[in-house]
Amino acid sequence: MKLATVTTCVSRAGGGLFSSVRELQFAVSRLPGIETKVFGINDKFTEIDLVQWGSLEIGTFARHGPKIFSYAPGLRKAILKFDPDIMHLHGLWTYSSVAVSAHHRRTHRPYIISPHGCFDPWALNNSWFKKQLARILYENRNWRQATCFRALCESEAKSMRALGLTAPICIIPNGINLPAESREEPPPWAGKIESNSKILLFLGRIHPKKGLANLLKAWRKVGGAGNAKANGWVLAIAGWSEGGHEAELKCLAAELEIPFADVTQSIRTAENSGIKAIGCSVSVPQVSLVFLGPQFFKAKKACLTSCDGFVLPSFGEGLPMSVLEAWSYGKPVLMTPDCNIPEGFEAQAALKVRADVDSIATGLREFFSLDDCGRQVLGDRGRLLVLGKFAWSNIAIQMKQVYDWMLGGGSLPGCFING
């Protein structure tokens, strides 16, 4: 079986999508009888991050025109030259959809689509006009032609049916690898806050979808204006800013009089109606919020190793890799049901909050009231959960069963839903 995996981004710029596609390819490539190749679009990190794919065969292509569409004429030609038996499209709304759809019309080869949260109601409503235009121009045809869809969770499958998609849907989650033991690196907040502070970490795209504005408002509600910390805790926000949202959050923090530090630039504290910059090397005890900037690879591991808890107050997710990663490090989690990992609540590995300010504030108070032992119990349950349900080796076997079925190999696998 020749498998072409098509995605827009094969570098850190893809965030959780980069990690999930890469790890799935590693796991699938270990199974007998599969020849795989990954196809993606070049960005500023592609060259330095190709090493993260190990020995996997990767084809990347120059982008022309706006980044949002990622037009890359070389992609379609390369897929044709590889001549795959089956294609797996990860993500939507870009030229990758056009290329896969066109190859199917030319060769009649089957393909599967993994939307990775693109059908979430919040995501569909964001940039609604542009997505409606994309549907008319190419996505509706792409969806109709797909042999089947892969949902990460039951909620995503329901969103697909609500859109009128009639193709078979399998539910196969993202996975996670337990972290290997290695020398511990200092976290990026080391020396910038009091050493005895506890850290509640957010790590992901800094985007309005993630609910960070409401998290800051809840943080102020719990800690009070100008208060040094909420019960000795510091909120650490790490990630890649999209659309200038990090700057918006900093302005909001200043308005709320939350003392904060920008580790990547300078330490700042809110004073009256303005923001005063202080030298970055200075430790500021009153800081209760730190912005860390993007954290990848070893730096990311240092954040997850050293934090005391993880928070994701999102309005909508497919299945967030960041929560699975936090659990793999044995960290307790505070998240919304919209993160679409109900197993975390069932296993009592996470505290549940809605995405509104009052609910997040209530959840923070409950989280802060736990002692070290109580938080450790939550984290241990999360680690056991990902070890049992989200192991990449098991997920690869399910994915291979779907690929075999698409090529006419037997009855419908058990991961497909009825209706």
N, C-alpha and C positions, 0 to 999 in steps of 0.2 A: 504494500500500500504506500503510495506517495501522497503525503499530506502537505498542503500549502497553508501555512498560518499567516493571515494577512491582518496587519494592525497599522495604525497610523504612526505610533511612536515606539521606538525600541531603546529609548534612553530614560534617564531619571525624570525628564520632563513629562513623562506619561504618568508619574505618580504611582498609585496602586495598580493601574492597568499594566504598567511596565512589569511590576513584580509578579502579578498573577499570570500574565501570558508567558513570561520567561519560565517560571517554576512549573507551569503546566507542560511546557515544551520539554524541559528537563525530564520530567516524570514519564511523559509519553514516549520520548526517544529511547528510554531504557527498556521498553516493551519490545518483544521480538516481532519482526515482520513489518516495521514502520520506518519509512524514510521520510524525514521531515526537513522543511526549509521554512524560515521565517522571512516575511517581506514587510518592510516598513519605510517610512519617509525620513529623510535626513533633518536633523535640527542641530542646534549649537552644541549639544552634548553627545551626539551619536558617536563620533569618533572615539572619544575617551571612554564611553560606556560599553562599546562592543565587547570589551574584554569580559564584561559581566555575563555574557552568553556562553562562555567557555568554548567547547568544541562544536556547538550547534552551528549549522550553516545559516548565515544571515545575508539577505540582500537588501540594501538600502538605496534610496533614489532621491535625486534632487527635487526640491519643491519649487514650483513656479507660482507666482501670484500670492494671494492672501493665505496666511497661515491657517485660518479657520477652515478652509476647504482642502488645503494641502494637495493641490493638483500636482501629480508627478507622472508624466507620460511614460516614463521608463518602467513603472510598476506593471502596467498591463502587459507589456511586451515580455517582461521577465517571467510573469506567471505562465504565459503561453509557452515560453521556452522550457520551463521546468516540467510542464505537462503533468499536473497532479491528477490523481484519481479522485481526490476529494479536497475541498477547501473549507477552512474555518476562519470566518470573519469576526474579529473582535472590535466592538465599538461601531458607531454609526456617524452619519452626517458629514463624511469626508469623501474624497476621491477614492478611497479604498473600497467603499460600497459600489461605486461606479465600475471599478476595475473587476471586482469579483462578479458582479452582475453581468458584465459584458462577456467575461470568460465563459460563464455558464451558457449564455445564449449561443456562443460560438461552438462550444464543445459538448453541451448538455451534461457536464459533470456536476455531481451533487455538491451542495454546500450547506453549512450550518452557521447560524448567526448567534453570537454571544453579545447582547447589547450592553452588558455591564452597567445597568442602572439607567440607560438612556430612555427607557420606557416609563421610568418613575414619573408620576404626575407632576412633581415639582420640576423635574428636569425638562419635561415636555413643555411646560408653561414658560420656562426661562428662554428668552429669545424666540418667542412663539412664532413671530412672523417669518423669521429666517428658516425655522424648521418646517413650517407649512410650505414654504417655497421649495425647500429641499425634498419634501415628500412628493410634491407635484412633479419636480424635475427628474428625480431618480430613486428616492427611497421606497416609495410605494411599490414600484416594480421590483426592486430588490427584495422587499419583504415577501411579495407574492411568489417569487421564483425560489425562495429558500426551501430546501428539503425539510428542514426542521429548525427549531430555535432551542437555545440552551438558556434556561433561567437559573439564576443563582439561588433563588429561594421561591417559596410558594407565592409570596406577595408579588414578585416580579412576573411570575407566570400569570397571575390574575390581571396584571396590568396589560400583558400581551393580549389576552382574550378580550379585555375591555376595548382595545384598539381595533378589534375585529379580525385579528390574525387567526387563521384557521389551520395552519400547518401544525404538525405534532410538536409538543414542547416537552423537553426533558428538564428535570431539575437536578443540577450538579453544582455544588457550591465551589467557591474558591477554597484553596487549601493553605497550609502553612507548614514550614519546617521548624522544628524546635531549634533554638539557637545553640551553636556549638560553643563549648567552653573556650575562652581566650582571655588574654590579658585585658583587664578593664581599663578603658580610656576615661579620663575625666570628662564629665558632662560640660556642655557649653556654658552653663550658668555658674560653674565653679569659680569662686572668688568674686562674683557679682552680687551675691545675696548672702544672708547669714547662713553659716554652715549647718545650723541645726534646723533649718526650714524643711518642711515637707513639700514635695513637688507634685502638683496635679498637672499632667501633661496632655496637651492636644498636639497631634502630629498628623499633618495631612495638607491638602490644598486649603489655602486661606481664601475662602469663597463664601458669599452670602448663604449658599445652600447649607453650609456646615453649622449655622446657628450660633456663631461666635459673638455676634452683637448682643444677643439675648443672654449668652453666657456672661459677658462683661457686666450687663445690667444686674444679673443675679448675683454676681460676685460682689458688686457694690452693696447690694441689698443685704447680703450675709455679713460682709466685713465692715460696712459703713464708709461714708465719704472720708477720704484721707486716712483711714485706718491702715496701720502697717500691714496687717495680714488678717486673713479670715482664719482664726483659730490656729495660727502658726503655719498656714499653708501659703504657698506661692503658686500662681497659675503660670505655666510656661506654654507659650504658643509657638510651635515650630512648623514651618512649611513654606511653600511657594505661594507668593501672593498673586492672585489673578484679578485683573481689572482694577488694580489699586486698592483692593479691599483692606490690606494690612494698614495702609495710611488712614483709611476711614476708621479702623478700629483704634488706632492711636489717638485720633481726634476724639473719639467717643470716650476713651479712657481719661483723657484730659478733662472733658466735660463732666465726667462722673467723679473727678478728683480721685482717681485710682493712681497711686504712685507706681510708675512703671519704668522698666529699663529696656533699651534696645541694645542687645549684646553685640549686634553686628555693626553698630554705629557709635552711639554714646548712651550713657545712662541719663534718663530724664525723669524729672518729678513734676507732678502737676502743682502749680502754685497760682492760686487765685484763678484768673481766666487765661493765663498763659502757661507755657511749658519751658522750664529752665533746663538747659543742657549742662551736664556735669561730666567730667572726664571719665572715659570708659573703664579705666583701671580702678576707680574708686568703688569700694564696697558701700552700698547704700542700704542700711538695715530696714528702712521703711518701705522698700520696694515690695509690692505684693503681686506684680505682674511683670513677666519678662517676654520679650519677643526675640526669638532665637534665629530667625531666618531659616532657609532650607537646610535640612540635615539628612545626609545620605551615607549609606554604608557604615563605616566605623563610627562616625559621629551620631548616626541614627541609633546604632546599637548602644552607644554610651547613654543616650537619652532614655531609652527603654530600660536599660539596666539600672540606672540611677534614680528614676522617678519612683514615686510612692503610689501613684494611681493614674488612671487614664480616663479622659472624658471625650465624648463625641455627641454633642447636642444637636445632631443633624436633622434637617427637615426631610431628607430622603436619601437613601443609598441603595445600591444594588446589593452588595455584600461587602462591607468595608474591610480591606486587608489590614488597616491600622488596628482594628479591634482584635483581629486574630493574632496579629503580631504582639499586641500588649498581653494577651492571654498566654502566648507562647513563652513570654518572660515571667509568667506568674503574677501579673499585675491586676489588681481589682479595677473594674470598669464601671463608669457611669455613662449611660447612653439612652437614646430614645428608641421606642419601638420601630421608628422609621429607618433605623439601621438594618432592619430585616434579619436579625439573628435572634429569633425567639428562643432558640436553644439555650442562649446565654441566661435568659431569665428563668427558664425551666430548670437549668442546672444550678441556679442560684450563684452564678458567677458574675453577675452585674446588678447594679441598682438601676431601676427604671424611672425615667423622667420624660415628660412631654417636652416639646421644643419651646414652650412659652416661658417667660421670665419667672413667674411664681413657682411653676413646677421644678424648674432647674434649681431655684433657690432652696426649695424644700429638699431636693435630692442632695444638694451640697451640704446642707445641715446634717442630714442623715449620714452622709459619707464621712464628714468630719467627726461625727460622734463615735465612729468605730475606733477601737484601739488597734494596735499593731497586729494583734492576733486575729481580730475580726477581718481586717483587710487581707491578711495573708490567707485566710480560709477562702475568701472570694477569689483571690488570685490562683490558689491551688486548684480550685474547681474549674476555673477557666483553662488552666494548663491541661487538666485531664480531659476537658471537653475537646480541645483542638487535637489532642493526641488520638482520641478515639474516633471523632467524626470528620475532622478536616485534614487528615494525613494525605499528602499529595499522591502517595503510591496507590491508595484506594481510589482516589478521584481519577487518576490516569486509567485505571482498569475500567471504570464506568464510561469514561470518554471513548476508550477503544471499542467498547461494546456498541456504543452509538455509531461510531465510524463504520464498524462492520455491518451493522444493520442498514446504514445508508447505501452501502455497496451491495445490498441484497443478501446479506448473510444472516438469515434466520428471522425469528420473531422479534416483536418490539421489546426492547429491554425494559426492565422493571422501573427504571428511573423516569420513564415517560408518564405524564399525568393523563387521567381520563377526562374527556371533554375539551 
